């Protein structure tokens, strides 16, 4: 059964929202098969609507999706047909519209990447600040350099970090180093000075950075001595950043422009390594800080230089602060625009949309309130529900409002007068607004009200049409059926064998049509409320015996045994209608049971339990009709109670079924305040259950429990 057939009201609400939603929405049935998706869902998953409908909603996710009792968000990943993997924010709402589930998806791939990048930036800034602080707190040049390599080695988790100083005579030497315990240190031995070629000095003076993930792959481009050095010290990957020192005089003139003071080098000895962009950027910034620290160590007596440097930092901080202010202003503008878009969407929907806070005061209304009810959203903003709708109307809906504010989703129908002075039937849904961060506190609820007057009128016209047609058909059908019965007796002459066979078929089909018309009329009378149930205390055993006696002849015809279990209690029911329900269920069980099998009829009192597991007082009786027939598929156990729904229509026609028997049974039981359902196992049989209120005797009187 589709969603529209079972939940016409909710379907109208979802259809009104699906195409205007900013999120991808998927609706699945109890078997997790998709029954409806919106355009955003098709674009997000990379499939057409026809390709998605009927698929399991779990087929598109990488890994598993947890079916939680609440509707909290979680992150999942999907892989589109083109191989692209997306990260989605997912909300799974269960038990929506009876056995249906609502899946809301939002693409957060870019947001996730931005969040990760922001995390890396924050981590880099934090670590960079720590290193900068330690460098700035050091006054001795040696201490500054050792602090730098130690912190860089800790941040990068490199096997070896060293500072290589370029001397003025064109040679170089390692002066500071930090290594892991299992890595041999270069400074542990007497390390001679090495020649640092002029062309290399020029490259590094220009800001050259070397990030080599695998030195073996570029050995052909290295000098012979450098290859020997890499092999000797087991270097498999390295990162080289120049340390540029700008020496300034009191007159702020640059004495040695862009002269490479040395190199900040990281070695990876155990494995090759792909250096990340933020690692390169951080090394460059740290090298710059080392260069500044070197300048500070040599020119710390230059007060003007220190003041200039601090002024620069203050300007940078001021720029950052101004940027933050601008960002906040931009965010506020974007938020206002988003609210304007939401209001435009809400005003364009043909439903009443409102938000009511915990104090039952309006905090949002769309323009439909002005069009339908003549209530200006600006005037009723902040007003209490009772002030807006009046005391009498408020008392009608107060119970539902309190349920919504307790955290329950509420749907009901109501009648109200619109601005056109006509009485309209509306469907009302209250959706609680629950703040998960404040221990599931209900902050208010959203109200969705749709006009269903036209649908109600159409259903009324349909019922009246069915009633008129059925009444007009019953009289001629009865006459035809009687004539065929007389013709079958032979009083009007004998027919040939072929004629008798055709007459028998016509008689059977006419009999089936008469039953169908009678069933339609019975169902229409019950649904319209024209039938008043004459309920009283009835012995359950007497109802069962009468039903079995009525069906005994059919059971013998089908060679099926009837068995009923003796019980001794009373139910509150209309005797004739409950016997009709039992005979309908027994008739189905007999017709669909194999010969020499048994149909069981029984009843038992139920003992429900409260939330603490303690038994409550017995309040109802459950009747059971069990057969040993072919069984019913699981996906048909709900639909068989709808009009003209049969497990096998061809087989049902052979056995004289009209497709309305179970529908009538459900209407009768619901009129008694009970419920009816079925359980089945293919090939082993089916069991139909229904409940009725129990009657107990107190002080000579009968009371319904």
N, C-alpha and C positions, 0 to 999 in steps of 0.2 A: 504494500500500500504506500503511495507517495505521501509526501508531507502535506500536500493540499487536501487530500482526502481525509486525513486524520486530524489535522490542525489547521482548518481554514483561516482562523483568526491570526495565528502566529505567522502563517504563510504571507498574509497581507502585509504584516509588519516587516518581515524580512525582505519581501520584494520591494517595499518602499525604501529600504535602507541599503540593500546590496549594491545598487548601481551608484550610490552617492558616498559609499564608504571609502576612506583613505587607506583601509587595510584590505588585504586579501582574505576573503571569507570562504570557507568550505563547510558544507553540511553533510554529515554522514549518518547512515542508519545504524540500527543496533548491531549489524554485522560489520561495521566500520567501512561500508561501501559508500562512496561519494554519491549523493543524490542532487546536489546543487553546488555551484561555484559561481563567483562573480568574475568579471573581466580581469580584475587585478590579480586574482589567483591564477588565471590562465597565463598571463604575462609573467608572473613571478616563477611559476613552475616550468614554463616553456612548452606547454601542451595546449591543445584546443579543448574547448568544453566537452566535445564529444569523446575525446581521448581520456578525459578525466572521469566523466560520469561512469559509475559502475566499478571503478578501480578502488582498491583498499587505500584508505587515506595514509597508511603507514608505508606504502610502496615507494614514496618519494623521498623518505628521510634516510640519511646516513646514520646508522646506529638505531637505537630504540627510542620511542617517545613514551614517557611515563604517563599512565592514565591516573591522575591524582583526583581526589575527591573534591578539592577546591579548584579554583580557576586561576591559580597563580601562573605567571609567565615563566617560560624556560627557553633556553637557546637550543636550536637544532640546526642541522645542516642538510641541504638538499643539493642534488646534482642534476642540472638541467641537461636536456638532450645534447647540447653542444659541448658538454664536459665541464661547464663552469660550475664551481662549488660556491654556494651562497650560505651566509649565516643569517638565520631568521629568528625573530622573537615570536614565540608561539604561545597561544593561550587555548587550552582545551577545556570546553565547558560541556560536562556530561549531563544526561537526563534532561536535555533541552527538548521541549515539545515531546513529552513522553520518552520514547526510546531513541531519540535523535541526539546527535552531538554537534557542537559548533566549534570549528577550528579557525582561529583568527591568527593570521601570519603577517609579519612586518619585516621587510628587508632591512637588516641592521649590519650588512656586510661592510659598507663604508664607515658606518659609525663604529663598528668593532675595530677596523683597521686604524681609524683616527684615535680611538681610545688606546689601542696598543702603542701607537706612535706617541701619544701624549704621555703614556706611562714611561716609555723609553726616555722621552725628553725630561720628564720630571726626575727620573732616576739619574740621568746624565747631569742635570742641573744640581741635584743634591750632592752627588759624588764630586762633581767639579767644584762645588762650593766648599766641600770639606777639604779637598786638596788645596784649593786657593787659600783657605784660611790657614792651613798648616804651613803653606809656603810663606804667606805674609807674616806669620808669627815667628818665622825663623830669621835670625839676623846673620848667621854665619853662612857663607856660600856653600861650604861642604854639607852643612846640615840641610840647606835648601835642596840641593841636588839629591841627597840620599832620601829625603822625605818624598821627593817627586817620584823616583823610581819605585820606592816601596808602595806608594799609593796607586800608581799606575799598574803595577803588577797585581795588586789586590783587586782593582776594579776590572781589569781585562782578564784576570785569571790566566795570564800568559806564563809560559815556562821560565822565560828570562826577560828582564827589562834592564836596559843599560843606557847611560848617557856617554856619548862619544864626543870628546872635545876636539875641535879643529884648531890647531895651533897656527900662529902667524907665519911660521916657516914652511907651511904646506904639509905638515905631518899631522897625525891625529893619535889620540890615546883614549882608552876607556877609563873614566874617573869615578863612576858610581854604578852600582849594580844591585839588582834584587832577583833572586832565583828561588825555584821550588827546591825542597830538600833532595830530590832525586836527580837534579840537574846540575852538572858540573859548572862552577862559577869561573868566569874568565879572569877575574881579579885574583883568584887563588894562586895564580902563578905569576912570575915576572913577565909582564907582557910588554914587548918592545913597542916603540912608536912606529906607526905605519905612515906611508906616504899617502896623502889625500890629494888626488889630481886636481888641477885647476879647473878642468871642464866640469867635474863633479861639484866643485865649490860654486861655480856659476849657476848650475842647475838648482842646487839647494838654496842659493841666495835668491833665486826667482820664485821660491815657494814650492819646489818639487816635493811631492809625497809619493813614496813607493809602498804599495800594498800588494805583496806577493803571496798568493795563497799556496803555491807549490813551487819551491825554488828549483826543483829538478826539471820542471817543464821549461825553464828559461835559462838553463846553465850555458847554453850556447851563446847567449847575449852577455854573459858576465866575463869579467877578466879572470885570468887563470888563478891569480892569488886569491880572489874573492871566492872562487869555486872551492879551492882548498880550505879556505876558512869555514865555509858552510859545511863541508864534509867533516872537518875536524870537530866542530862543535855541534854536530848533529842538528843543524838548522833545517827545518822542512818548510817553514813559512815565516815571513817576517813583515814588519810594518815599520817604515822609516819616515820620521817627520823632522824637518829642520828646526833648529832653535835659532831664531833671528834676534840679534841684540841691536837695539838702536841706542847708541851713546849720545847723550845730549849734554851740552855745556850750559852754563848759567844764562847765556844769551839765546838758549833754545835752538842752537844750530846743530845740525847732525854732523858729527865728525866722521863716522864710518857708516854710510848708508847701506842698509840691508846686508850687512856682513853676517854670514852664517857662523854663529858662535860654536855650534856643534849639532849633534843629532840625538833625537830621542828615539830609541829603537826597541821594538818588542820582538822576541823570538818564540816560535812554537816548535818544540823539539820532538814531541811525542808523535804528533800527526800533522797533516796539512790543515790549513784553516782558511775559511772564507771570511775575510774581514768585512764587517758591516759598516755602513755609511756613518752611523752615529759614533762608531768606535774611531773612525778616521777623524771625524769632526772633533771628538773629544780630545784625541791626541794632539790635534792642531791647536786647540784652545789651551791645553795644558802646556804645550811647547811655548805658546805665546806667553802664558803666565810665568813659565820658567825664565823666558827672556826678560819679562818685566822684573821678575825677582832679581835677576842678575844685574839689571840696570839699577834697581833700588839698592842692591848691596854695594855697588861701586859709587853711586851718587846719592847715598842716603843723607849726606850733609847738605844737599841742594834743596833747600826749603821751597823755593819757587817751583821746582819740578814736582814736589809732593803735592803742593796746593793745586797745581794744574791737573795732576792726575786725579785727585779727589773731586775736583770740579767736574771733570769729565764723567766720573762715575755718578755724581749727583744728577748730571744731565741725562745720563742713560736711565737712571732710576725714575726721573721725572717723565722721560719719554715713555717708559714702560707703564707708569701710573696713568698717564694721559691715554695710552693705548687701551688700558683696562677700562677706563671710563668710557671711551668710545665704543668698546666692545659691549659693555653693559647697555649703553644707549641703543646700539644696533639690536641687541637681544630683546629689549623692550619694544622696539618698533616691530620686530618680527612677530613677537607675541601678540601685539595688537592686531596685526594683519591676519594672523591665524585665527584669532577670535572673530574677526569680521567675516572671514570665509566660512567659519562654522555657523555663524548666525545667518549668512546668506543661504547656506544649505538647509538649515532648519526652517527658515521662512519659506523655502520653496517646496517643502514636503506637505502633502495633503493630510496631515495628522496634527493633532494638538501635542506639542512637545513642551515640557516644563521640567524645571528642577526645583524640588522642595527641600528645604533644610530640615534639621532635626527638630526645630521649633515649629514645624509645619507652616513655614512662611515661604512664599514664592521668591526664588532667586533668579529665575530665567523663564521666559515665555516666548514662543515664536509668534509670528503675525497671525497665524490661524486663530488664535484666541480673539483677535479683533474681528476677523472675518466671520467666524462661526458664532461666537458668543457675545460679540460687541464689547469685549473687555480689553482695554488698552494695556499692553505689556508694561508700559512705563508707569501706569497708575496702580497696577496690582503688584508691582515689585515691592517686596518686603511685607506684603499684607498676609494675614493669616488665612488659611483655607476657609474657615467658617465665615470670615468677613466677606470674602469674595463670592462664595456660593450660597450663603444663607444657612441658617441653623438647621432647617429641615433636610436640605440636601447633604449637609455635612454629616448628620447622624446616619444617613444611608451609607456613606463611604468611610466612616470613621474606623470601622473594624478592619477594613483593608489597609488603611493608612497605617494603623498601629502594627499590622503584620509586616508591612514593608519596612517600617522603622525598627523592627526587631531582627531584620536581616533576611526576610523571606521574600522571594519573588512572587508577585500576586497578579493574577489575571481574572477579570470578571466582566460581565456585561451589565449595562445600566441604561436607563432611559432619561434623557435630559432635553430641555427645550432650547433650541437654537435661536439666533437672532431673527429668523424668519417666522417665529412663533409656532413652529411645528415641532412635535415630539419626535426625537430621533433616538434610535437604538445605537449605542456606542460600545466598542470593546476597549477596555481600560487595562493597561499593564503598568505595574509599578516595579521598577528595577532598583534594588538597594544600592547605595553608594557606600562601599565598605573600604575603610582605610586600613590596609594590611600592616602599615608601620605602627599603628596605634592599637595593637592587640584586637584586630577585627572590629574596630569601632564603626558604627553606622553613622555617617555624617549627614545622610539625607537619602532621597531617592529620586530617580528619573521617572517621569510620567509620560506615557505614550497613549494617546486616545485617538481611535479611528472610528469613522462613521460607517456602520454596517447596516444601515437601514435598508439600502437597496438589496443587499444580499438576503436579509430577513424577508423582505417583500417577495423576492424571487422564490425563496424556499416555500413561503406560504402559498404562492401561486402554483408551485409545483405540486405541493401536497393536495391542494384543492383540485388540480387537474387530475391527479392520480385517483382521487376519491370519486370524481364525477365519471371518469372513464370506467373505473372498476364497477360502479353502480350500474352504468349503462351496459356493461358487458355481462354482468351476472345473470340478469333475467333471460336474455336470449341463449346464453350458454346453458342455463338450467333447462330451458325448453328443449334445446338440441340434445342435451344429455339424456333427458327423459325419453325423447323420441328414439334415440339410438338404443336405449334399454328395451323399449317395447319392440323395436325391430329385431333385436337379438333374441327375443323369446320365440319368434317364428309365427306369432299370431297374425302377422300381415303377409305371410307367405314365406316359403323357404328360399334361401339363397344358395348359390353354388359354393363350393369349397373356397374358391378364391374370393368370392363376395363376403363370406363369413369371416375370412381372415382380414380383409380390409375393414369390415364392420368392427371387428375386435380392436384393431389399431385405432380407428376413429373414436371408439368408446373410451379407450385408455387415454388418448390425448385430450379428449374433451374433459374427462375426469380430472386430468392434471391441470387443465386450464381453470376449471372450477375451483380446485384447491388453491391455485395461484391467486386468483381474484379474491378469494376469501382471506388468504394470508395477507395480501396487500391491504385489504380493508381493515383487518385486525391490527396490522402494524400502524396504519395511518391513524386509527382511533386511539391507540395507546400513546403514540408520539404527540398527538394533538391535545392530549389530556382529556378527551371526551369519555374515556373509560375510567370509572372510579373503582379502585380495588376495595372489595368488601373484606377487610382483614379481620381475623379473629383467631383465637387459639385453635390449632388443628393438631391432631395426633400424627406425628411423622410417619408412623407405621401404616396408618390407614391410607395416607396419600400414596405411599409406595405400593401397597396392595392393590389399590384401585388402578394405578397406572399399569401394574403388571398384568392384571386381569384384562384390561383394555387391549394390551398388546400381545396377549397369549396366542390369539389366532394367527397373527402375522408371524410370531416366533415359530409356531408349528409349520407354517407354510415354508419358512426358510430353514427349517430343521435346526433351529437354534434353541438352546435351553436358557430359561430365565431363572436367576437365583437372587433372592433378596434376603438380607440379614435383618433379624428382628431387633428393633430399638424401642425405647420407652421414654419419649419426651415429646413436648409440644413446641410448635413453632408458630410465630405470628405471621399469618399469610392468608391470601384469598385462595380458598380450597380449589376452585375450578381452574384458576390460572396456573397454580403450581402443578396440578395434575396434568394440564396441557403441556407445561414445560417438561415434566418427567416423561410423558408419552412421546414428545418430539425427540428427546435425547435417546429414549429406548428404541424408537423407530429407526433412527440413524444407526445406532449400534447394531441392531438386528440386521438391517439391510446390507451393511458393510462387513458382516461377520461370515466366516466360512461355515459350511454345514458341520453339525456335530460339535460346534464350539459353544461357549457359555458367555452370557452377558450378565454382569453382576451389578446389583443395585444396593447401595448401602448408605448409611448416614452416621455421622459421629459429632460429638460435641467438642469444640476447640477450647484450649486453655491458653490464650495469648499471654505474653510476658511483657513486663514493663522494661524500662531502660536499665534497671539493675538486675535483670534476670529473674525477678520474682514473678510467680504466676498471678495473673489478675483473675477476677471472678469470670466464670464462663459466660459468654455473651452471645454466641451464635452457633448455628449448626451447619455443617458442611455435608451436602449430598454428593454422592459419587456414582457415575454410570461408567462402567469399565467393560470394554470388549476385547476380543482377541483377533481383530481384523487386520487390515493392511497397514494401518497407521497413517499419520499425517506428517508431512515435512515440517521441520522446525520453522521455516520462514512463512508458513501458512497458518500457524496456530493463532495469530491475532486476526488475520484477514477473514477467516471463515465465519466470524460473527458479523461481517458486513453484509449489506444487501447483495443478493445474487452471487455470492462468493462460494465456490465449490472447489474441493480439492481436484476432482476429475469430473468436469462437466458432462462428458459423454457418458461416463459410468453412472453419474447421478441421474441423467435423463432416463437411462434404462430402468433405474430403480424408482422412478417417479418423483424425484426431488424437485422442489421449486426454487431453492436457493434462499428462502426467507425464513425457514424454520428456526435456525440458530439466531437470526436477527430478532425474531419475536421472543425467543427465550431470553435474550439479553435485555430487551426492553421490559419484560415482565419482572425479571430479577432486580433490575435497577429501580423499578417502581417500588419494590419491597425493601429498598435500602441495602441490598446485597450485591454481590459481584459474581461473575461467571467466567471461567477460563478452562483451558484444555491443556493436557500434557500427552505426549505421544512418543512412541519409538517405532520407527518404520519396520514393518514386518512382524511386530509383536503386539500391536494394538494401541488403543487410545483410551484416555480417561477424561471425562468431562466432570467439572466440579461447579457447584454453585452454593452460596451461603444464604441463610435466612435467619432473622432474629429469633432468639430463644425466648420462650415464655416460662416464667416461674410463677408458682402459686403462693400468695401471701395473704393470710387472714381471709381466705375465701374468695379473693379476687385475683384476676389474671393481670400480669404486668409484663410489658415488653422490656427486655433487657437491651 
